[in-house]
Amino acid sequence: MELFGTAGIRGDVRTKVTPELALAVGRAAGADGDEFVLGRDGRTTGAGLADAMAAGLTSAGADVVRVGQVPTPTVGFASRGRRGVVITASHNPPTDNGIKLFADGQEYDDEAEATVEERVAAEPDPLAWDKWGTRTEADLLPDYCGAVADYAEEYGASLDGLEIAVDCGNGMASLATPQVLRELGAEVRALNANVDGHFPGRESKPTPETLRDLRSFVADGGAELGIGHDGDADRIVVVDADGDVVHEDTVVAILAEHYVRAADAGDPVVVTTPNASGRIDERVEAAGGRVERVRLGALHVGIAAARRAGTDETSVAFAAEPWKHIHTAFGGWIDGVASAAVFARLVAETGLDALRDPVTERPYRKGDVRCPDDEKAAAMDLLGERLPAAFPDADVATEHGVRLSFADGSWVLVRPSGTEPYLRVYVESDDVDDVLETVTEVAGAAVESVEEPESSV
């Protein structure tokens, strides 16, 4: 059984994330703590799945505090000192839903998720009738929004008079980001700001294509800055005054440099992922910090490891993968609303152009090489030898795929997809097309070499 992916459990509500599964996961997770905060996003299936989750949790003896429709980071915030569950499929289509678990403000780690899976497989019975937990309701959204605003005020400058357009995508950002930015003084134009689980305004995943209305609105003079979110408001996309999407790694580089410069730690660390740009390393190092990388979906694991190796809690200044940021001084959860507030205040202080000027934005491309799941490990082993041979001047790291780093700041990554039969290829280089072609050819040849013994039998 493999229920959990890189970001909790997600899938179709008819074939995977069913009420039966929510009940089973709730009963399994309920053994972990005395009290759980339970929230959900705006999907039409959320209410029923949340009911099933609450039944599972209480039948395992846990008390449940239901907080209704809220952004996922609100549940992370509310789970401090206790546990939390949010019913959400984030940026997936409306046919899907999902389950994400929190403990004391952080997502469940691999070990905790494995324990839940084992309990689900064991199909435990409910506790005796007099051992069941209770259910109450609470409105925690105002506390969360107020805390985000208070936190953001420590950085940048006042938003008074700054015109910001926010595309909430009919998701949970509708209840948080415009409100926080207005509290901080911005003039906010909210698009698709009614919660609707059908996502009628646009697809839930914010991309340059799905954000075309936001981009046009900003480019036509409707705002000085644009912000787009996904369905549960843990992702953020930034749009400049010309209506162009700011590269997600540039956003990370700007925030990372800022947090490192503001850090009190003697050796500030930024945790990111193997697919994140070398531009992040450049800006972090310029600010006096260093970068540690961890596999996709495991920022919380990287934070814990860096803190164990450091001297205090402030050793990790920031953690992020493209589009998703953990503001470690605020909390241990991914938070797109906090990113919107902090980034907007940095823009208000110096302007977006000034923030971007120090960041080297090399051409960036992605590609795929088809590879059956059962051949990925062997293909990656071959690539561990063949890619360094093809690029002998590169520094090589193989902890999370094969990553080549070059003296000029360019880089290459090949990693196995966790969800599809492909090897993912990432290249950032001034010669991006030539490098991508070479890497793709080497990766394709490695896959063919793995397949050849089978075809010759």
C-alpha positions in Angstrom: 0.0 0.0 0.0 1.3 3.4 -0.9 -1.2 6.1 0.1 1.1 9.1 0.5 2.8 10.9 -2.3 5.1 14.0 -2.1 2.4 16.1 -0.6 0.0 13.9 1.4 -2.7 11.8 -0.3 -4.3 12.9 -3.5 -6.5 11.3 -6.1 -9.9 10.9 -7.8 -12.7 10.9 -5.2 -14.4 7.9 -6.8 -11.4 5.6 -7.0 -8.9 6.7 -4.4 -9.8 9.5 -2.0 -13.2 8.1 -1.1 -15.2 8.6 2.1 -14.1 5.0 3.1 -10.4 6.0 2.8 -11.0 9.3 4.8 -12.6 7.3 7.6 -9.8 4.8 7.6 -7.0 7.4 7.6 -8.8 9.4 10.3 -9.1 6.3 12.5 -5.4 5.5 11.9 -4.2 9.1 12.5 -6.4 9.5 15.5 -4.1 7.3 17.5 -1.4 9.9 17.2 -2.8 12.7 19.3 -5.5 13.9 21.7 -6.7 16.8 19.5 -6.9 17.5 15.8 -7.8 20.7 13.9 -9.8 19.7 10.8 -10.2 22.0 7.8 -11.0 21.7 4.1 -10.8 23.6 0.8 -13.7 24.6 -1.4 -14.1 21.4 -3.4 -17.6 20.1 -3.7 -16.5 16.8 -2.2 -14.8 18.4 0.8 -17.7 18.5 3.2 -18.4 14.7 2.9 -14.8 13.7 3.2 -14.3 16.0 6.2 -17.3 14.3 7.8 -15.8 10.9 7.2 -12.4 12.1 8.5 -14.0 13.5 11.7 -15.8 10.2 12.3 -12.5 8.3 11.9 -10.6 10.6 14.3 -13.3 10.7 17.0 -13.7 6.9 16.8 -10.0 6.6 17.6 -10.4 8.7 20.7 -9.2 12.1 19.3 -11.1 15.4 19.9 -11.8 17.3 16.6 -11.9 21.0 16.2 -13.6 21.7 12.9 -12.6 25.0 11.3 -14.5 24.8 8.0 -13.2 26.1 4.7 -9.7 27.6 5.1 -6.4 27.8 3.3 -4.1 24.9 4.0 -1.6 27.1 5.8 -4.3 28.1 8.2 -4.4 24.4 9.4 -0.6 24.4 9.6 -0.8 27.5 11.8 -3.6 26.1 13.9 -1.9 22.7 14.4 0.9 24.2 16.6 0.9 22.3 19.9 -1.6 19.7 18.5 -2.3 18.0 15.2 -4.1 18.9 12.1 -5.8 17.5 9.0 -6.8 19.4 5.8 -9.0 17.9 3.1 -7.5 19.3 -0.1 -6.1 18.4 -3.5 -4.3 21.7 -3.8 -3.9 22.6 -7.5 -5.4 19.3 -8.8 -8.6 19.4 -10.9 -12.0 19.4 -9.1 -12.5 15.6 -9.7 -9.8 15.1 -7.1 -9.4 15.6 -3.4 -6.8 14.7 -0.8 -5.6 14.5 2.8 -2.7 16.2 4.4 -1.7 15.7 8.0 0.2 18.1 10.3 1.9 17.7 13.7 2.8 20.9 15.7 2.8 23.1 12.6 4.7 20.7 10.3 3.6 18.2 7.7 3.8 14.6 8.7 7.3 13.1 7.9 7.9 9.9 6.0 8.0 7.8 9.2 4.7 9.2 10.5 3.0 8.7 7.2 4.3 5.1 7.0 2.8 4.5 10.5 -0.6 5.7 9.3 -0.4 3.5 6.3 0.4 0.5 8.4 -2.6 1.2 10.7 -4.9 1.6 7.7 -3.8 -1.7 6.4 -4.4 -3.3 9.8 -8.0 -2.0 9.8 -8.3 -1.2 13.5 -11.7 -1.3 15.2 -13.2 1.8 16.8 -12.6 2.3 20.5 -15.2 1.5 23.1 -18.2 3.8 23.0 -17.1 5.8 26.1 -13.6 6.4 24.7 -14.6 8.3 21.6 -13.5 11.9 21.1 -15.6 15.1 20.9 -16.4 17.5 18.0 -16.4 21.3 18.3 -16.2 24.1 15.8 -14.0 27.2 15.8 -13.3 30.2 13.5 -9.5 30.4 13.4 -9.2 32.2 10.1 -9.1 35.7 11.7 -6.3 34.7 14.0 -4.3 33.3 11.1 -4.8 36.4 8.9 -3.9 38.7 11.8 -0.7 36.7 12.5 0.4 36.8 8.9 -0.1 40.5 8.8 1.8 41.0 12.0 4.6 38.8 10.8 4.9 40.6 7.4 5.2 44.0 9.1 8.6 43.0 10.3 9.9 43.1 6.7 10.0 45.6 3.8 7.8 48.7 3.8 4.2 49.7 4.1 1.9 48.8 1.3 0.0 52.1 1.5 -1.1 53.0 -2.0 0.5 49.9 -3.7 -2.0 48.5 -6.2 -2.0 44.7 -6.2 -4.2 42.3 -8.2 -4.8 38.9 -6.7 -6.1 36.0 -8.7 -7.5 33.6 -6.1 -8.6 31.0 -8.7 -11.9 30.5 -6.9 -9.9 28.9 -4.1 -9.1 29.4 -0.5 -6.9 32.4 -1.0 -10.2 34.3 -1.5 -10.6 34.2 2.2 -7.1 35.3 3.2 -4.7 37.0 0.7 -6.8 40.1 -0.3 -7.8 40.6 3.4 -4.2 40.4 4.6 -2.9 42.8 1.9 -5.7 45.3 2.6 -4.9 45.1 6.3 -1.3 46.0 5.4 -2.6 49.0 3.4 -2.6 47.8 -0.2 -5.3 48.7 -2.8 -6.3 45.2 -3.8 -8.2 44.1 -7.0 -9.4 40.6 -6.4 -10.1 38.3 -9.3 -11.9 34.9 -9.1 -12.3 35.6 -5.4 -15.4 33.6 -4.7 -14.9 30.1 -3.4 -16.2 27.6 -5.9 -15.2 24.0 -6.0 -15.8 23.8 -9.8 -13.1 26.4 -10.4 -15.1 28.2 -13.0 -12.7 31.2 -13.4 -9.6 29.1 -14.4 -7.9 25.9 -13.6 -6.7 25.6 -10.0 -3.0 25.3 -10.9 -1.6 28.8 -11.5 0.5 28.8 -14.7 1.4 31.5 -17.2 -1.5 30.2 -19.3 -4.2 29.9 -16.6 -3.2 33.3 -15.2 -3.7 35.1 -18.6 -6.6 37.2 -17.2 -4.5 38.4 -14.3 -1.6 39.1 -16.6 -3.7 41.1 -19.0 -5.3 43.0 -16.1 -2.0 44.0 -14.7 -0.4 44.8 -18.1 -3.4 47.1 -18.9 -2.6 49.2 -15.8 -5.0 47.6 -13.4 -2.2 47.0 -10.8 1.5 47.4 -10.1 1.9 43.8 -9.0 0.0 40.6 -9.6 -0.3 37.5 -7.4 -1.8 34.2 -8.3 -2.6 31.2 -6.0 -3.7 27.6 -6.3 -6.8 26.0 -4.8 -5.6 25.9 -1.2 -3.3 28.9 -1.2 0.0 27.2 -0.5 1.4 28.1 -3.9 2.2 31.6 -5.2 3.0 33.0 -8.6 4.2 36.6 -9.0 3.3 38.8 -12.1 5.3 42.0 -12.8 3.8 45.3 -14.0 4.2 44.3 -17.6 2.0 41.2 -17.1 4.9 38.8 -17.2 5.3 35.9 -14.8 8.4 36.3 -12.6 10.3 33.0 -12.7 9.5 31.0 -9.6 13.2 30.5 -8.8 13.8 34.2 -9.0 11.0 34.7 -6.4 12.8 32.1 -4.2 16.1 33.8 -4.7 14.8 37.2 -3.7 13.1 35.9 -0.6 16.1 33.7 0.3 18.6 36.5 0.0 16.4 38.8 2.1 15.9 36.2 4.9 19.7 35.4 5.0 20.6 39.1 5.3 18.0 39.5 8.1 19.1 36.3 9.9 20.7 36.4 13.4 22.4 33.0 12.9 26.1 32.9 12.3 25.7 30.3 9.5 22.3 30.9 8.0 21.0 28.0 5.8 18.4 28.0 3.0 16.8 24.6 2.3 15.6 24.0 -1.2 15.2 21.1 -3.7 17.4 19.7 -6.5 15.2 21.2 -9.2 15.8 24.7 -7.9 18.0 27.1 -9.8 21.6 28.0 -9.1 20.5 31.6 -9.0 19.3 30.8 -5.5 22.8 29.6 -4.4 24.3 32.8 -5.9 22.1 35.2 -4.0 22.3 33.2 -0.7 26.1 33.0 -0.9 26.2 36.8 -1.7 24.2 37.4 1.5 26.6 35.2 3.6 24.5 32.0 3.8 24.6 28.6 2.2 22.1 26.3 0.5 21.2 22.7 1.5 19.1 20.6 -0.9 16.6 17.9 0.0 14.3 15.8 -2.2 11.0 17.2 -3.6 8.2 17.3 -1.1 10.5 17.0 1.9 11.4 20.6 2.9 10.3 19.9 6.5 12.8 17.0 6.5 15.6 19.2 5.3 14.7 21.9 7.9 14.9 19.3 10.7 18.3 18.0 9.4 19.8 21.5 9.1 18.6 22.4 12.6 20.1 19.3 14.1 23.4 20.2 12.4 23.2 23.8 13.4 23.5 25.6 16.8 19.9 26.9 17.2 16.5 27.2 15.7 17.5 30.3 13.6 20.0 28.3 11.6 17.4 27.8 8.9 16.6 31.2 7.5 14.2 30.0 4.8 13.0 26.9 3.0 11.4 26.7 -0.5 10.9 24.8 -3.6 9.5 26.4 -6.7 6.2 28.1 -5.9 6.1 26.8 -2.3 7.8 28.6 0.6 8.2 27.9 4.3 8.8 31.1 6.3 10.7 29.4 9.1 10.5 32.4 11.5 6.7 32.3 11.2 6.1 28.5 11.2 7.0 25.2 9.7 4.3 25.0 7.0 4.2 26.0 3.4 2.4 29.3 3.2 1.5 31.2 0.0 -0.4 33.9 1.9 2.6 34.8 4.0 4.7 34.8 0.8 2.3 37.3 -0.8 2.4 39.6 2.2 6.2 39.5 2.7 7.0 39.7 -1.0 4.6 42.6 -1.5 6.3 44.6 1.3 9.7 44.0 -0.2 8.4 45.3 -3.5 6.9 48.3 -1.7 10.3 49.1 -0.2 12.5 49.0 -3.3 10.4 48.1 -6.3 10.3 44.8 -8.1 13.0 45.7 -10.7 15.5 46.5 -8.0 14.8 43.2 -6.3 15.3 41.3 -9.6 18.4 43.2 -10.8 21.0 41.2 -8.8 19.5 37.9 -9.8 21.1 36.1 -12.8 18.2 34.7 -14.9 19.7 32.3 -17.3 17.6 30.4 -19.9 15.8 27.5 -18.3 14.2 24.5 -19.9 12.6 21.2 -18.8 12.2 18.0 -20.7 11.1 14.4 -20.2 12.6 11.0 -21.2 10.1 8.1 -21.2 11.2 5.4 -18.8 9.1 2.5 -17.3 8.9 2.6 -13.5 10.7 -0.7 -13.0 13.6 0.5 -15.1 14.1 3.9 -13.4 16.6 2.8 -10.7 18.9 1.0 -13.2 18.7 4.0 -15.7 19.6 6.4 -12.9 22.6 4.3 -11.9 23.9 4.4 -15.5 23.3 8.2 -15.6 25.4 8.6 -12.5 28.3 7.4 -14.6 27.4 8.7 -18.1 26.3 12.3 -17.3 29.6 13.2 -15.5 31.5 11.6 -18.4 29.6 13.8 -20.8 30.3 17.0 -18.7 33.7 16.4 -17.1 34.0 19.9 -15.8 30.9 19.7 -13.6 30.5 19.1 -9.9 28.3 16.1 -9.4 25.7 15.3 -6.7 23.6 12.1 -6.7 21.6 12.3 -3.5 18.3 13.3 -5.3 18.8 12.3 -8.9 21.9 13.3 -10.8 22.7 17.1 -10.5 25.6 18.7 -12.4 26.7 22.2 -11.3 29.1 24.3 -13.4 31.5 27.1 -12.5 29.4 29.8 -14.2 26.3 29.0 -12.1 24.5 26.8 -14.7 23.3 23.4 -13.8 21.6 20.2 -15.0 19.3 17.8 -13.1 17.9 14.4 -14.1 15.6 12.7 -11.7 12.9 10.0 -11.8 9.3 11.1 -11.8 7.5 9.9 -8.7 4.1 9.8 -10.5 4.7 9.1 -14.2 6.9 6.8 -16.3 9.5 9.5 -17.1 12.8 10.8 -16.2 12.5 14.6 -15.6 15.3 16.7 -17.1 16.0 20.3 -16.0 18.6 22.6 -17.6 19.6 26.2 -16.8 22.4 27.5 -19.0 23.2 30.2 -21.5 23.5 27.3 -24.0 20.3 25.7 -22.7 19.1 24.2 -26.0 22.4 22.4 -26.8 22.8 21.2 -23.2 19.2 20.0 -23.0 19.7 18.1 -26.3 22.9 16.4 -25.0 21.4 15.5 -21.6 18.2 14.1 -23.2 20.3 12.0 -25.6 22.4 10.6 -22.8 19.3 9.9 -20.7 17.6 8.2 -23.6 20.6 6.0 -24.3 20.7 5.0 -20.6 17.1 3.9 -20.7 17.7 2.0 -24.0 20.7 0.2 -22.4 18.5 -0.9 -19.5 15.8 -2.2 -21.9 18.2 -4.0 -24.3 18.8 -7.1 -22.1 15.0 -7.7 -21.9 14.5 -7.2 -25.7 17.3 -9.7 -26.5 15.8 -12.6 -24.5 
